[in-house]
Amino acid sequence: MATRILSVDDHALFRESLERVLRELDRDVAVIHAGTAPEAIAAASYYQGLDLILLDRSLAGTDGISILPRLRDAANGAPVVVISGSARPGDVQRALDAGAASYVPKTVGIQEMLFALRRVLAGDPYLPPTDHQPISSRQINLDKLTERQNEVLRLLSQGLSNKGIANRLDLSEGTVKLHVSAIMRALGARNRTEAVLVAEQFG
């Protein structure tokens, strides 16, 4: 069955260019286009069984991220990938907090874009490069984590706070903070959320 993707961007030329890229995912991919927020929500409601939604962060007249929850609801929870000209950490985090499955800057190359979309379609997370190096080729030092740091990372992935982790592992909060800092350095992550996503992405 063909992959069904809703592409939401107010620039028709970008949508058409993106569709050519998407055909490398699946030669028979079905791409539905929307140029405005109302069109996007209407399309998400009408075309049931969408596999993926690609959402421009800056739509004409509105902020794409602000409609993300409504878009997901209309599409029965289909994963939404925010595509943006910005790679600012605050924009990435805001999209993730709104329920985005991923965030892809428009500055990445075609192969990195395909890498990101394949991961999301497979149910895995993707984060944009943090140091101008594609995540698909970045050196991730998971093997440098100690057994205790792996325990801390597992609890981070469960959403526990530093205090909660300290209580669970019978450690001081100061010690947990040191472990979290070491984990973020090893994974090249900017924050706790990114550390968990990078770790999940690389097994």
C-alpha positions as a Markdown table, in Angstrom:
| # | Residue | x | y | z |
|---|---|---|---|---|
| 1 | Met | 0.0 | 0.0 | 0.0 |
| 2 | Ala | 1.4 | 3.4 | -0.9 |
| 3 | Thr | 2.6 | 5.8 | 1.8 |
| 4 | Arg | 0.2 | 8.7 | 2.3 |
| 5 | Ile | 1.7 | 12.0 | 3.2 |
| 6 | Leu | 0.1 | 15.4 | 3.9 |
| 7 | Ser | 2.5 | 18.2 | 2.9 |
| 8 | Val | 1.6 | 21.6 | 4.5 |
| 9 | Asp | 3.6 | 24.6 | 3.3 |
| 10 | Asp | 2.5 | 28.0 | 2.0 |
| 11 | His | 5.1 | 27.9 | -0.8 |
| 12 | Ala | 3.9 | 25.7 | -3.7 |
| 13 | Leu | 7.4 | 25.5 | -5.2 |
| 14 | Phe | 8.8 | 24.0 | -2.0 |
| 15 | Arg | 5.9 | 21.5 | -1.8 |
| 16 | Glu | 6.5 | 20.4 | -5.4 |
| 17 | Ser | 10.3 | 20.1 | -4.7 |
| 18 | Leu | 9.6 | 18.2 | -1.6 |
| 19 | Glu | 7.3 | 15.8 | -3.4 |
| 20 | Arg | 10.1 | 14.8 | -5.7 |
| 21 | Val | 12.2 | 14.0 | -2.6 |
| 22 | Leu | 9.4 | 12.0 | -1.1 |
| 23 | Arg | 9.2 | 9.8 | -4.2 |
| 24 | Glu | 12.6 | 8.4 | -3.1 |
| 25 | Leu | 10.9 | 7.1 | 0.0 |
| 26 | Asp | 8.2 | 5.3 | -2.0 |
| 27 | Arg | 7.8 | 5.4 | -5.8 |
| 28 | Asp | 4.0 | 5.2 | -5.3 |
| 29 | Val | 3.8 | 7.7 | -2.5 |
| 30 | Ala | 0.5 | 9.6 | -2.4 |
| 31 | Val | 1.2 | 13.3 | -1.5 |
| 32 | Ile | -1.7 | 15.6 | -0.5 |
| 33 | His | -0.9 | 19.3 | -0.6 |
| 34 | Ala | -2.2 | 22.1 | 1.7 |
| 35 | Gly | -1.1 | 25.7 | 1.7 |
| 36 | Thr | -2.9 | 27.1 | 4.7 |
| 37 | Ala | -3.9 | 26.0 | 8.2 |
| 38 | Pro | -7.6 | 25.6 | 7.4 |
| 39 | Glu | -6.7 | 23.5 | 4.3 |
| 40 | Ala | -4.4 | 21.4 | 6.3 |
| 41 | Ile | -6.9 | 20.6 | 9.0 |
| 42 | Ala | -9.6 | 19.9 | 6.4 |
| 43 | Ala | -7.3 | 17.6 | 4.5 |
| 44 | Ala | -6.2 | 15.7 | 7.7 |
| 45 | Ser | -9.9 | 15.1 | 8.5 |
| 46 | Tyr | -10.9 | 14.1 | 5.0 |
| 47 | Tyr | -7.9 | 11.8 | 4.1 |
| 48 | Gln | -8.0 | 9.1 | 6.7 |
| 49 | Gly | -5.1 | 6.7 | 7.2 |
| 50 | Leu | -2.3 | 9.3 | 6.7 |
| 51 | Asp | 1.1 | 7.9 | 7.4 |
| 52 | Leu | 2.9 | 11.2 | 7.9 |
| 53 | Ile | 2.3 | 15.0 | 8.0 |
| 54 | Leu | 5.0 | 17.4 | 7.0 |
| 55 | Leu | 4.2 | 20.8 | 8.6 |
| 56 | Asp | 6.0 | 24.1 | 7.8 |
| 57 | Arg | 6.7 | 26.0 | 11.0 |
| 58 | Ser | 5.8 | 29.4 | 9.5 |
| 59 | Leu | 2.6 | 29.3 | 7.6 |
| 60 | Ala | 1.1 | 32.5 | 6.1 |
| 61 | Gly | -1.0 | 34.2 | 8.7 |
| 62 | Thr | -0.3 | 31.7 | 11.5 |
| 63 | Asp | 2.4 | 29.8 | 13.3 |
| 64 | Gly | 2.5 | 26.2 | 12.2 |
| 65 | Ile | 3.3 | 24.8 | 15.6 |
| 66 | Ser | 0.2 | 26.4 | 17.1 |
| 67 | Ile | -2.0 | 24.2 | 14.9 |
| 68 | Leu | 0.0 | 21.0 | 15.4 |
| 69 | Pro | -2.2 | 19.5 | 18.2 |
| 70 | Arg | -5.4 | 20.1 | 16.1 |
| 71 | Leu | -3.7 | 18.7 | 13.0 |
| 72 | Arg | -2.7 | 15.5 | 14.9 |
| 73 | Asp | -6.2 | 15.1 | 16.3 |
| 74 | Ala | -7.8 | 15.6 | 12.9 |
| 75 | Ala | -5.5 | 12.9 | 11.5 |
| 76 | Asn | -6.1 | 10.5 | 14.3 |
| 77 | Gly | -2.6 | 10.8 | 15.7 |
| 78 | Ala | -0.6 | 10.6 | 12.5 |
| 79 | Pro | 3.1 | 11.6 | 13.2 |
| 80 | Val | 3.9 | 15.3 | 12.4 |
| 81 | Val | 7.3 | 16.3 | 11.3 |
| 82 | Val | 7.9 | 20.1 | 11.5 |
| 83 | Ile | 10.0 | 21.4 | 8.7 |
| 84 | Ser | 11.5 | 24.9 | 9.2 |
| 85 | Gly | 14.1 | 27.3 | 8.1 |
| 86 | Ser | 15.1 | 27.7 | 11.7 |
| 87 | Ala | 17.3 | 25.3 | 13.7 |
| 88 | Arg | 17.2 | 27.3 | 16.9 |
| 89 | Pro | 17.0 | 25.0 | 20.0 |
| 90 | Gly | 14.0 | 26.9 | 21.3 |
| 91 | Asp | 12.0 | 26.3 | 18.1 |
| 92 | Val | 12.9 | 22.6 | 18.1 |
| 93 | Gln | 11.9 | 22.2 | 21.8 |
| 94 | Arg | 8.6 | 24.1 | 21.3 |
| 95 | Ala | 7.7 | 21.8 | 18.4 |
| 96 | Leu | 8.5 | 18.7 | 20.4 |
| 97 | Asp | 6.5 | 20.0 | 23.3 |
| 98 | Ala | 3.5 | 20.5 | 21.0 |
| 99 | Gly | 3.6 | 16.9 | 20.0 |
| 100 | Ala | 5.9 | 16.8 | 16.9 |
| 101 | Ala | 7.4 | 13.5 | 16.2 |
| 102 | Ser | 10.5 | 15.2 | 14.7 |
| 103 | Tyr | 11.9 | 18.5 | 13.6 |
| 104 | Val | 13.9 | 18.9 | 10.3 |
| 105 | Pro | 15.6 | 22.1 | 9.3 |
| 106 | Lys | 15.3 | 23.1 | 5.6 |
| 107 | Thr | 19.0 | 23.4 | 5.6 |
| 108 | Val | 19.7 | 19.7 | 5.8 |
| 109 | Gly | 20.6 | 17.8 | 2.6 |
| 110 | Ile | 18.3 | 15.4 | 0.8 |
| 111 | Gln | 19.9 | 12.3 | 2.2 |
| 112 | Glu | 19.5 | 13.6 | 5.8 |
| 113 | Met | 15.9 | 14.5 | 5.1 |
| 114 | Leu | 15.2 | 11.0 | 3.8 |
| 115 | Phe | 17.0 | 9.5 | 6.8 |
| 116 | Ala | 14.9 | 11.6 | 9.2 |
| 117 | Leu | 11.6 | 10.7 | 7.5 |
| 118 | Arg | 12.4 | 7.0 | 7.3 |
| 119 | Arg | 13.1 | 7.0 | 11.0 |
| 120 | Val | 9.8 | 8.7 | 11.8 |
| 121 | Leu | 7.9 | 6.3 | 9.5 |
| 122 | Ala | 9.5 | 3.4 | 11.4 |
| 123 | Gly | 8.3 | 4.9 | 14.7 |
| 124 | Asp | 11.8 | 6.1 | 15.8 |
| 125 | Pro | 12.8 | 9.7 | 16.8 |
| 126 | Tyr | 15.0 | 12.1 | 14.9 |
| 127 | Leu | 16.6 | 15.3 | 16.1 |
| 128 | Pro | 18.3 | 17.9 | 13.8 |
| 129 | Pro | 22.0 | 18.3 | 13.8 |
| 130 | Thr | 23.3 | 20.4 | 16.7 |
| 131 | Asp | 26.8 | 21.0 | 15.4 |
| 132 | His | 26.3 | 21.2 | 11.6 |
| 133 | Gln | 27.1 | 17.5 | 11.4 |
| 134 | Pro | 24.3 | 15.2 | 10.2 |
| 135 | Ile | 23.0 | 12.9 | 13.0 |
| 136 | Ser | 23.2 | 10.0 | 10.6 |
| 137 | Ser | 27.0 | 10.3 | 10.5 |
| 138 | Arg | 27.6 | 11.8 | 14.0 |
| 139 | Gln | 29.9 | 10.0 | 16.4 |
| 140 | Ile | 27.8 | 9.1 | 19.4 |
| 141 | Asn | 29.7 | 7.8 | 22.4 |
| 142 | Leu | 27.1 | 5.5 | 24.0 |
| 143 | Asp | 29.9 | 3.1 | 24.8 |
| 144 | Lys | 31.6 | 5.6 | 27.1 |
| 145 | Leu | 28.6 | 5.6 | 29.5 |
| 146 | Thr | 29.2 | 3.8 | 32.7 |
| 147 | Glu | 26.8 | 1.2 | 34.1 |
| 148 | Arg | 25.4 | 3.8 | 36.5 |
| 149 | Gln | 25.1 | 6.4 | 33.8 |
| 150 | Asn | 23.1 | 3.9 | 31.7 |
| 151 | Glu | 20.8 | 3.4 | 34.7 |
| 152 | Val | 20.3 | 7.2 | 35.0 |
| 153 | Leu | 19.6 | 7.4 | 31.3 |
| 154 | Arg | 17.0 | 4.7 | 31.5 |
| 155 | Leu | 15.2 | 6.6 | 34.3 |
| 156 | Leu | 15.5 | 9.9 | 32.4 |
| 157 | Ser | 13.7 | 8.2 | 29.5 |
| 158 | Gln | 10.9 | 7.4 | 32.0 |
| 159 | Gly | 10.5 | 11.1 | 32.7 |
| 160 | Leu | 11.9 | 11.0 | 36.2 |
| 161 | Ser | 13.4 | 14.2 | 37.7 |
| 162 | Asn | 16.8 | 14.4 | 39.2 |
| 163 | Lys | 15.2 | 14.0 | 42.6 |
| 164 | Gly | 13.2 | 11.0 | 41.5 |
| 165 | Ile | 16.3 | 9.4 | 40.0 |
| 166 | Ala | 18.3 | 10.1 | 43.2 |
| 167 | Asn | 15.6 | 8.4 | 45.3 |
| 168 | Arg | 15.3 | 5.4 | 43.0 |
| 169 | Leu | 19.1 | 4.8 | 42.9 |
| 170 | Asp | 19.8 | 5.9 | 46.5 |
| 171 | Leu | 22.1 | 8.7 | 45.3 |
| 172 | Ser | 22.4 | 12.4 | 46.1 |
| 173 | Glu | 20.8 | 14.9 | 43.7 |
| 174 | Gly | 24.3 | 16.4 | 43.1 |
| 175 | Thr | 25.6 | 13.0 | 42.0 |
| 176 | Val | 22.7 | 12.6 | 39.6 |
| 177 | Lys | 23.4 | 16.0 | 38.1 |
| 178 | Leu | 27.0 | 15.0 | 37.5 |
| 179 | His | 25.8 | 11.8 | 35.7 |
| 180 | Val | 23.3 | 13.8 | 33.6 |
| 181 | Ser | 26.0 | 16.2 | 32.5 |
| 182 | Ala | 28.3 | 13.3 | 31.6 |
| 183 | Ile | 25.5 | 11.7 | 29.6 |
| 184 | Met | 24.7 | 14.9 | 27.7 |
| 185 | Arg | 28.5 | 15.3 | 26.8 |
| 186 | Ala | 28.7 | 11.7 | 25.6 |
| 187 | Leu | 25.6 | 12.1 | 23.4 |
| 188 | Gly | 26.4 | 15.6 | 22.2 |
| 189 | Ala | 23.0 | 16.6 | 23.6 |
| 190 | Arg | 21.9 | 20.1 | 24.6 |
| 191 | Asn | 19.3 | 19.1 | 27.2 |
| 192 | Arg | 17.8 | 16.1 | 28.9 |
| 193 | Thr | 15.0 | 15.6 | 26.3 |
| 194 | Glu | 17.6 | 15.6 | 23.5 |
| 195 | Ala | 19.8 | 13.1 | 25.4 |
| 196 | Val | 16.9 | 10.6 | 25.7 |
| 197 | Leu | 15.9 | 11.0 | 22.0 |
| 198 | Val | 19.5 | 10.6 | 20.7 |
| 199 | Ala | 20.0 | 7.6 | 22.9 |
| 200 | Glu | 16.8 | 6.0 | 21.6 |
| 201 | Gln | 17.7 | 6.8 | 18.1 |
| 202 | Phe | 21.1 | 5.1 | 18.4 |
| 203 | Gly | 19.9 | 2.1 | 20.4 |
